[in-house]
Amino acid sequence: MPVPLFSVIVATYNWSAALRLALESVRDQSFGDFEVLVVGDACTDDSAQVVQALGDKRFHWYNLEQNCGSQWGPNNHGLALAKGRYVAYLGHDDLWWPTHLQSALETFERCAADMVAAATLMYGPPESGIRAVSGFFPNDVYTPMHFFPPSSLCHSLEIAQRVGGWRRPEQAMIVVDHDFLVRCHDAGARIVATGEFTTFKFNAAWRRNAYGRQEALEQREHLRRMRCEGESFRRQELTATLRAATEDRLLRIEQSTARDLKATAKTAMNQSFKGSHRQASEAQHLPLSGPLEFPAQVTYAGFEWHGLEQHPALGDYQWTGPSTCSVRVLAVHLDRAVCISLSVLYQLTEGSLAEAQLSVNGVPLATQIDPGPSGSWRWWAQLDPVQLCPEDRDELRLEIRLARTHRPLDLDLGVDRRWLGLAIGTVTVEALRPEPRVSFMSKGLVSLSRIPTLRVGRP
């Protein structure tokens, strides 16, 4: 077989719906001298059938026997098999513009580069409006502070062999994709930007339970528009990105150059958030032996929450936002009917709390709003285990959904430019006493009668 100019490595793990769309964007490339090495990280779904269904001899399927939990393992397997002079990567949930490989090849030849970076549009969850741009270097000089994702990365096979490929999180001094870039830079690689937007990234680490939902709606719609609208699509996306910049929704992508940070903890945190792997600690569920209080705390939550703030009387709280959908995960074993109570310290606009929707594990709840201490509100609802599937009773995922978020700056409430919704403090879960009366609604939902004497929290 002729030796291809490009070897395209696609690391994947149990998300065949997104994988199919990513591979179709490779097949749409204007430059066709490539092989595609799709490497499963011990996949157990139908990803192999997705590759086979393409009916294209340039696409090859491999599956690792043991799960690595990160792209470093599949990428190294692909590098060992690669025949091309150049190597390109594509995340299984990302897309390429049809001229991606052609643009990279022209940059390699024009600049005698060892590595090139395509300009990339990175999309936050649709509810957040967040976008980011990568692949541009100040004064056209790359430094390790300027990260660009693997889906926008092409390099010579030689430079990867020179640095010894990708390192596992336990070996890397930073996250594995940034670690690879830094090591190539330190080995003398000439890194050049193509200057053309040819990569569209839908970061799973920004989307809660993306692997669990197994959806690829964003990618499907983008690929459809790319094919139907052509250059008009790119113009519209760039215009939307400019608008995001004027609205304080454009995220700056920069990485710390500190070399003493281990990547293992961040890898585990991202795996848990995007739902690709469950961590052992998540199995430590709390029994309902008494009122359980969950104070606001800093955990990785994508764009769902802002940082901790301090109320003078009520303690720590967090604003929801910039996303209109924010989730708190409570490790509670639900074996009886409960009252779930949220302390709401502030609402940015009048009526925001009244219009807000609260659900648990996807089940919408009928909520009540009562006055709370120091001008706060007690936003509460009742929940019975029969409303949930049996497998959903060991963890409560509280989802707060708002119609919109706002900047205080736009409401003449100060100079704060953050997109905010509700300020949430402590969440309390307590068993209902006495047992509530249960009636079944016409749609199969359970309505629990209110207990006027119910007290939530510590006496």
PLY file of the C-alpha trace (Angstrom):
ply
format ascii 1.0
element vertex 459
property float x
property float y
property float z
element edge 458
property int vertex1
property int vertex2
end_header
0.00 0.00 0.00
1.23 3.56 -0.70
2.52 5.37 2.38
0.02 8.14 3.33
1.21 11.67 4.02
-0.94 12.03 7.15
-1.76 9.57 9.91
-4.88 10.71 11.73
-5.22 9.34 15.27
-8.68 9.30 16.84
-8.75 8.18 20.48
-12.23 7.10 21.55
-14.11 5.61 24.47
-17.72 4.41 24.34
-19.33 7.33 22.51
-20.08 5.98 19.07
-22.72 8.61 18.22
-20.13 11.38 18.43
-17.37 9.22 16.88
-19.37 8.70 13.70
-19.73 12.46 13.16
-16.04 13.12 13.85
-15.02 10.48 11.31
-17.39 11.91 8.73
-15.67 15.28 9.12
-12.37 13.51 8.35
-13.86 11.86 5.29
-15.01 15.31 4.10
-11.41 16.56 3.92
-10.36 18.21 0.64
-6.91 16.58 1.03
-7.37 12.82 0.98
-3.88 11.35 1.33
-4.31 10.02 4.87
-4.88 6.96 7.01
-7.14 7.07 10.05
-6.23 5.04 13.13
-9.24 4.87 15.43
-8.04 3.52 18.77
-10.56 2.51 21.40
-9.62 2.81 25.06
-11.02 -0.68 25.80
-14.38 0.22 24.25
-17.36 -2.00 24.94
-19.92 -0.31 22.66
-20.47 -0.43 18.89
-17.58 1.88 17.94
-15.94 -0.88 15.86
-19.12 -1.22 13.80
-19.22 2.55 13.26
-15.74 2.47 11.71
-16.55 -0.59 9.62
-19.80 0.99 8.36
-17.84 3.80 6.71
-16.68 1.33 4.07
-13.44 3.28 3.60
-10.15 1.34 3.53
-8.31 4.38 4.90
-10.09 3.95 8.26
-8.74 1.30 10.67
-10.07 0.13 14.05
-7.97 -0.93 17.04
-9.11 -1.53 20.61
-6.87 -1.59 23.68
-7.30 -4.49 26.08
-7.05 -2.31 29.18
-8.60 1.10 29.77
-6.07 3.90 30.22
-8.66 6.48 31.28
-6.97 9.14 29.14
-5.99 9.77 25.55
-2.30 9.15 26.22
-2.68 5.37 25.78
-4.65 5.36 22.49
-2.46 8.15 21.11
0.73 6.20 21.80
-0.80 3.10 20.21
-1.63 5.16 17.16
1.89 6.62 17.00
3.35 3.10 17.05
1.24 2.22 14.00
1.50 5.51 12.13
3.01 5.41 8.63
2.52 9.03 7.65
5.13 11.74 7.58
2.76 13.91 9.62
0.41 13.03 12.48
-2.92 14.73 13.18
-5.30 14.13 16.08
-9.06 14.47 16.27
-11.08 14.10 19.46
-14.00 11.73 18.99
-16.45 14.52 19.93
-14.87 17.27 17.79
-15.12 18.26 14.13
-12.79 19.45 11.36
-13.50 21.95 8.64
-12.89 20.34 5.19
-9.62 22.23 4.62
-8.03 21.29 7.96
-5.38 18.88 6.62
-4.76 20.97 3.50
-4.14 24.07 5.62
-1.79 22.14 7.93
0.19 20.75 4.98
0.62 24.20 3.45
1.88 25.54 6.79
4.34 22.64 7.19
5.77 23.28 3.74
5.79 27.08 3.93
7.35 27.35 7.39
9.44 24.16 7.67
7.52 23.52 10.90
7.69 20.50 13.19
4.25 21.20 14.63
1.31 23.34 13.52
-1.75 24.58 15.37
-5.05 25.29 13.66
-7.22 28.08 14.99
-9.97 26.52 17.09
-13.44 27.52 18.23
-14.17 25.89 21.58
-17.81 25.75 22.62
-19.05 25.82 26.19
-22.40 24.18 26.96
-25.20 25.88 25.00
-26.79 27.04 28.30
-23.64 29.02 29.14
-22.99 31.00 25.95
-19.29 30.53 26.68
-16.78 30.26 23.85
-13.02 30.21 23.61
-10.44 30.62 20.87
-7.03 28.97 20.64
-4.32 28.57 18.04
-3.00 32.16 17.87
0.36 33.15 19.36
1.36 36.74 20.29
3.96 37.99 17.81
3.59 34.58 16.12
5.81 33.02 18.77
4.56 29.97 20.67
5.23 29.74 24.39
4.04 26.95 26.70
1.46 29.32 28.21
-0.54 29.22 24.96
-2.34 25.90 24.99
-4.12 24.49 21.95
-6.12 21.21 22.01
-5.02 17.97 20.31
-7.83 18.23 17.74
-6.05 21.29 16.32
-2.57 19.73 16.53
-0.51 18.29 13.68
3.16 17.36 14.01
5.87 15.45 12.25
6.18 11.81 13.22
9.84 12.47 13.92
9.26 14.98 16.74
6.90 12.57 18.52
9.52 9.84 18.31
12.16 12.25 19.57
10.25 13.06 22.78
9.03 9.50 23.34
5.33 10.06 22.67
2.71 10.90 25.25
3.19 10.41 28.99
0.61 9.00 31.38
-0.88 11.34 34.03
1.31 9.82 36.76
4.42 10.82 34.79
3.29 14.15 33.40
4.07 17.31 35.31
0.88 18.89 33.91
-2.21 17.56 32.08
-1.18 15.08 29.40
-2.03 17.12 26.29
-0.25 20.23 27.57
2.63 18.06 28.77
3.10 16.74 25.22
3.20 20.26 23.76
5.69 21.51 26.36
8.03 18.55 25.84
8.00 19.02 22.06
8.72 22.72 22.56
11.58 21.93 24.94
12.97 19.46 22.39
13.33 22.30 19.88
10.17 21.83 17.82
9.28 24.73 15.55
5.59 25.39 16.34
3.61 27.53 13.91
-0.05 28.59 13.69
-2.00 28.02 10.47
-4.10 31.14 11.09
-7.24 29.43 9.75
-10.26 28.30 11.79
-10.54 24.62 10.93
-11.26 22.97 14.31
-14.51 23.00 16.26
-14.21 21.60 19.76
-17.00 20.52 22.12
-15.05 19.92 25.30
-16.59 17.03 27.26
-14.85 18.29 30.41
-17.10 21.37 30.18
-20.30 19.29 29.88
-21.64 17.47 32.91
-22.21 13.74 32.29
-21.56 14.09 28.54
-20.50 10.44 28.32
-23.48 9.29 30.35
-26.01 11.11 28.15
-24.39 9.77 24.96
-25.79 12.68 22.95
-24.13 14.33 19.98
-26.80 16.89 19.10
-24.39 19.83 18.93
-21.94 17.99 16.69
-24.71 16.71 14.40
-26.14 20.19 13.88
-22.71 21.74 13.29
-21.76 19.10 10.73
-25.09 19.59 8.96
-24.55 23.35 8.79
-20.95 22.95 7.64
-22.11 20.83 4.72
-25.17 22.90 3.83
-24.00 26.46 4.48
-20.30 26.29 3.59
-18.33 29.47 4.29
-21.46 31.18 5.55
-21.30 28.80 8.52
-17.81 29.91 9.48
-18.74 33.59 9.14
-21.74 33.13 11.40
-19.70 31.28 14.02
-16.98 33.93 14.01
-19.61 36.66 14.35
-21.14 34.82 17.31
-17.66 34.56 18.84
-17.13 38.31 18.46
-20.44 38.87 20.22
-19.35 36.53 23.02
-16.21 38.65 23.42
-18.25 41.85 23.86
-20.53 40.13 26.39
-17.75 38.77 28.63
-18.46 35.22 27.48
-15.15 34.64 25.69
-12.84 32.52 27.84
-9.11 33.15 27.77
-7.21 29.89 27.24
-3.88 30.03 29.05
-2.03 27.37 30.99
0.23 27.69 33.97
3.86 27.08 33.12
4.54 25.63 36.59
6.12 22.19 36.21
5.45 20.81 39.69
1.74 20.03 39.26
0.69 16.42 38.92
-2.02 15.71 36.38
-3.59 12.68 38.06
-5.98 14.63 40.29
-7.26 16.80 37.45
-7.72 13.77 35.20
-9.86 12.03 37.85
-11.87 15.20 38.42
-12.61 15.61 34.70
-13.54 11.93 34.34
-16.05 12.21 37.15
-17.63 15.43 35.84
-18.04 14.29 32.24
-19.26 10.85 33.34
-16.68 8.65 31.61
-15.57 7.01 34.87
-17.02 6.89 38.37
-14.60 7.51 41.21
-14.41 5.18 44.20
-15.30 8.00 46.62
-18.66 8.45 44.90
-19.86 5.18 46.44
-19.72 6.65 49.99
-23.39 7.62 50.30
-24.84 9.16 53.44
-27.81 7.52 55.22
-30.85 9.58 56.20
-30.40 9.08 59.93
-30.89 12.81 60.54
-30.89 16.15 58.74
-28.03 16.33 56.23
-26.60 19.76 55.49
-24.49 20.42 52.41
-22.80 23.82 52.56
-21.65 25.60 49.44
-18.18 24.45 48.49
-15.71 24.76 45.65
-15.80 21.77 43.31
-15.19 21.55 39.59
-18.52 22.21 37.86
-17.74 23.53 34.39
-19.56 26.84 33.92
-22.42 26.10 36.31
-21.19 27.92 39.43
-19.04 30.87 40.44
-16.64 30.84 43.39
-17.43 30.94 47.09
-18.59 34.21 48.65
-19.41 35.10 52.23
-22.73 36.37 53.58
-22.27 38.28 56.87
-24.98 36.26 58.66
-25.58 33.12 56.60
-22.06 32.01 55.68
-20.79 30.68 52.37
-22.79 30.80 49.15
-22.26 30.54 45.39
-23.90 32.28 42.46
-25.24 30.10 39.70
-23.93 30.98 36.25
-22.87 31.79 33.66
-24.87 28.73 32.58
-28.64 28.81 33.05
-28.41 25.20 34.27
-26.52 24.46 37.51
-26.22 21.12 39.32
-25.35 20.12 42.88
-24.59 16.42 43.44
-25.44 15.09 46.91
-24.21 11.65 47.98
-27.44 10.67 49.73
-29.00 7.22 49.83
-32.72 7.82 49.31
-34.77 5.13 51.05
-37.70 7.26 52.22
-39.56 10.45 51.38
-37.53 13.61 52.02
-37.73 17.35 52.05
-35.01 19.10 50.04
-34.44 22.69 51.08
-32.16 25.27 49.41
-31.16 28.50 51.09
-31.41 31.25 48.44
-29.59 34.38 49.62
-30.05 36.63 46.60
-31.77 36.74 43.24
-30.33 39.09 40.66
-33.66 40.10 39.13
-37.15 40.21 40.60
-38.99 36.99 39.86
-35.91 34.89 39.02
-36.55 32.49 41.89
-40.27 32.23 41.19
-39.54 31.29 37.57
-36.71 28.87 38.41
-37.20 25.13 37.99
-35.82 22.49 40.34
-35.44 18.84 39.42
-33.75 15.82 40.98
-32.22 13.13 38.77
-34.26 14.48 35.88
-37.60 14.47 37.76
-39.18 17.97 37.98
-40.37 18.94 41.45
-43.20 21.15 42.62
-41.48 23.76 44.81
-42.49 26.16 47.57
-40.84 29.45 48.53
-40.91 30.62 52.15
-39.19 33.58 53.86
-35.83 32.73 55.41
-33.50 34.45 57.89
-31.73 37.72 57.07
-33.80 38.40 53.98
-33.13 35.03 52.36
-35.61 32.53 50.98
-36.19 28.87 51.71
-36.81 27.13 48.39
-37.99 23.62 49.07
-39.70 20.57 47.66
-40.62 17.05 48.68
-39.42 13.89 46.97
-40.41 10.25 47.33
-38.14 7.37 46.20
-40.92 5.97 43.98
-40.42 9.00 41.71
-36.92 7.79 40.85
-35.55 4.72 39.14
-33.98 2.28 41.65
-30.50 2.92 40.24
-30.94 6.67 40.85
-31.59 6.45 44.59
-27.96 6.50 45.75
-27.22 10.01 44.53
-29.29 13.18 44.30
-28.47 15.45 41.36
-30.19 18.76 42.04
-30.61 20.71 38.83
-31.48 24.41 38.97
-32.67 25.78 35.65
-33.25 29.49 35.01
-34.73 31.32 32.06
-31.59 33.48 31.79
-28.63 34.89 33.69
-27.64 38.56 33.87
-24.64 40.80 34.42
-25.08 43.23 37.35
-23.35 45.79 35.12
-26.25 45.70 32.65
-28.83 46.12 35.44
-27.10 49.16 36.95
-26.27 47.10 40.04
-22.55 47.80 40.10
-19.53 46.99 37.95
-19.66 43.18 38.27
-19.38 41.74 34.76
-20.14 38.11 35.68
-23.26 36.36 34.42
-25.25 35.53 37.57
-28.55 33.88 38.49
-29.32 32.82 42.07
-27.07 32.88 45.14
-27.36 29.44 46.77
-26.12 28.63 50.26
-26.66 25.45 52.28
-28.75 22.60 50.88
-30.52 20.48 53.50
-32.02 17.01 53.04
-34.23 15.62 55.79
-36.59 12.66 56.04
-40.25 13.60 56.20
-41.89 13.08 59.60
-44.63 11.99 59.81
-44.89 9.93 56.64
-46.48 12.02 53.86
-49.75 11.16 52.19
-49.15 9.99 48.62
-51.45 10.51 45.64
-50.75 9.55 42.06
-51.12 12.14 39.33
-52.50 11.40 35.88
-49.02 11.41 34.32
-47.64 8.90 36.78
-45.82 11.47 38.93
-46.18 11.43 42.70
-47.53 14.44 44.58
-46.66 14.67 48.27
-48.93 16.67 50.57
-47.25 19.47 52.48
-46.57 18.94 56.20
-47.15 22.33 57.90
-45.08 21.47 60.99
-42.06 20.23 59.02
-38.76 21.63 60.27
-35.61 21.45 58.15
-32.09 21.75 59.47
-30.77 21.58 62.98
-33.13 22.64 65.82
0 1
1 2
2 3
3 4
4 5
5 6
6 7
7 8
8 9
9 10
10 11
11 12
12 13
13 14
14 15
15 16
16 17
17 18
18 19
19 20
20 21
21 22
22 23
23 24
24 25
25 26
26 27
27 28
28 29
29 30
30 31
31 32
32 33
33 34
34 35
35 36
36 37
37 38
38 39
39 40
40 41
41 42
42 43
43 44
44 45
45 46
46 47
47 48
48 49
49 50
50 51
51 52
52 53
53 54
54 55
55 56
56 57
57 58
58 59
59 60
60 61
61 62
62 63
63 64
64 65
65 66
66 67
67 68
68 69
69 70
70 71
71 72
72 73
73 74
74 75
75 76
76 77
77 78
78 79
79 80
80 81
81 82
82 83
83 84
84 85
85 86
86 87
87 88
88 89
89 90
90 91
91 92
92 93
93 94
94 95
95 96
96 97
97 98
98 99
99 100
100 101
101 102
102 103
103 104
104 105
105 106
106 107
107 108
108 109
109 110
110 111
111 112
112 113
113 114
114 115
115 116
116 117
117 118
118 119
119 120
120 121
121 122
122 123
123 124
124 125
125 126
126 127
127 128
128 129
129 130
130 131
131 132
132 133
133 134
134 135
135 136
136 137
137 138
138 139
139 140
140 141
141 142
142 143
143 144
144 145
145 146
146 147
147 148
148 149
149 150
150 151
151 152
152 153
153 154
154 155
155 156
156 157
157 158
158 159
159 160
160 161
161 162
162 163
163 164
164 165
165 166
166 167
167 168
168 169
169 170
170 171
171 172
172 173
173 174
174 175
175 176
176 177
177 178
178 179
179 180
180 181
181 182
182 183
183 184
184 185
185 186
186 187
187 188
188 189
189 190
190 191
191 192
192 193
193 194
194 195
195 196
196 197
197 198
198 199
199 200
200 201
201 202
202 203
203 204
204 205
205 206
206 207
207 208
208 209
209 210
210 211
211 212
212 213
213 214
214 215
215 216
216 217
217 218
218 219
219 220
220 221
221 222
222 223
223 224
224 225
225 226
226 227
227 228
228 229
229 230
230 231
231 232
232 233
233 234
234 235
235 236
236 237
237 238
238 239
239 240
240 241
241 242
242 243
243 244
244 245
245 246
246 247
247 248
248 249
249 250
250 251
251 252
252 253
253 254
254 255
255 256
256 257
257 258
258 259
259 260
260 261
261 262
262 263
263 264
264 265
265 266
266 267
267 268
268 269
269 270
270 271
271 272
272 273
273 274
274 275
275 276
276 277
277 278
278 279
279 280
280 281
281 282
282 283
283 284
284 285
285 286
286 287
287 288
288 289
289 290
290 291
291 292
292 293
293 294
294 295
295 296
296 297
297 298
298 299
299 300
300 301
301 302
302 303
303 304
304 305
305 306
306 307
307 308
308 309
309 310
310 311
311 312
312 313
313 314
314 315
315 316
316 317
317 318
318 319
319 320
320 321
321 322
322 323
323 324
324 325
325 326
326 327
327 328
328 329
329 330
330 331
331 332
332 333
333 334
334 335
335 336
336 337
337 338
338 339
339 340
340 341
341 342
342 343
343 344
344 345
345 346
346 347
347 348
348 349
349 350
350 351
351 352
352 353
353 354
354 355
355 356
356 357
357 358
358 359
359 360
360 361
361 362
362 363
363 364
364 365
365 366
366 367
367 368
368 369
369 370
370 371
371 372
372 373
373 374
374 375
375 376
376 377
377 378
378 379
379 380
380 381
381 382
382 383
383 384
384 385
385 386
386 387
387 388
388 389
389 390
390 391
391 392
392 393
393 394
394 395
395 396
396 397
397 398
398 399
399 400
400 401
401 402
402 403
403 404
404 405
405 406
406 407
407 408
408 409
409 410
410 411
411 412
412 413
413 414
414 415
415 416
416 417
417 418
418 419
419 420
420 421
421 422
422 423
423 424
424 425
425 426
426 427
427 428
428 429
429 430
430 431
431 432
432 433
433 434
434 435
435 436
436 437
437 438
438 439
439 440
440 441
441 442
442 443
443 444
444 445
445 446
446 447
447 448
448 449
449 450
450 451
451 452
452 453
453 454
454 455
455 456
456 457
457 458
